[in-house]
Amino acid sequence: MGNHLDRITHLSYSELPTGDPSGLEKEELRVGVAYFFSDEEEEVDDAGGGGGGYNKESSQEHPGAVSELEYSAFCSQECIFSKLRENQDLNVYSAKTLLSMCKPGDLVELVSTSQAPHWAVYEFNDQVIHLHEGEIRKDSLTEIGRGRHGRIVNSRYRFRALPSDLVLQNAAGHLGLNSGDICWTSSENFAAWCRFGKREFKAGGEAHSAEQQYFLKVHLGDGTRNGHTLVFRSLEDMIRERRRVDVSGILKELSLGVNGGKE
């Protein structure tokens, strides 16, 4: 089933199979509509914050499931992002168990209830490099994971990854930077940039154009038609709004007209 998603990345939007949960339903596509969410984004930066959305009675050595939205995203007829339970392991693990699974250069996602997921680059010996409260810093995975659970998300974005030594070089090379020098708007943007090296993850890293749009399919239930397709002008915008809906769980739409609106 995992290879099926690869096959549809070369199809045009009109050719996407409607029975596949990764497909964009033609009748759902809302071009010229921008989506905004009610709550401000809240990074999971404070150690121990949130309940993790995980059954704490479960054994630390066994995976747990969290209730969360699933997504797939496309740009220029290519699938660039996939978070679908039927195609990948979305279970979460205790920080202790996660530590035993990580390799240098891995991307780690920590989840908490009613907060945006927090991403970090795993270095080694329990150390991660991440964007935390406006600073690129190094911390202990078990410390920042206290009270939360997480997973490895190397395959969430479908770009070609850099070699692990370059991923770590990207991360370590920015240690100590703070607000005025940082060009990433979230921990996810920073971690993903370290692993894939694509400037689109940086704030203002790509020029907005009518020709290139990002389509985010939000899956709201088990049925393939039960969802919404959101349209964005940049990868940065798409990530920001997806993280906001992860926090609030609420979709609000604002029509900007058929030709879009000025930003």
Order of alpha helices (4+ residues) and beta strands (2+ residues): alpha-beta-beta-beta-beta-alpha-beta-beta-beta-beta-alpha-beta-alpha-alpha-beta-beta-alpha-beta
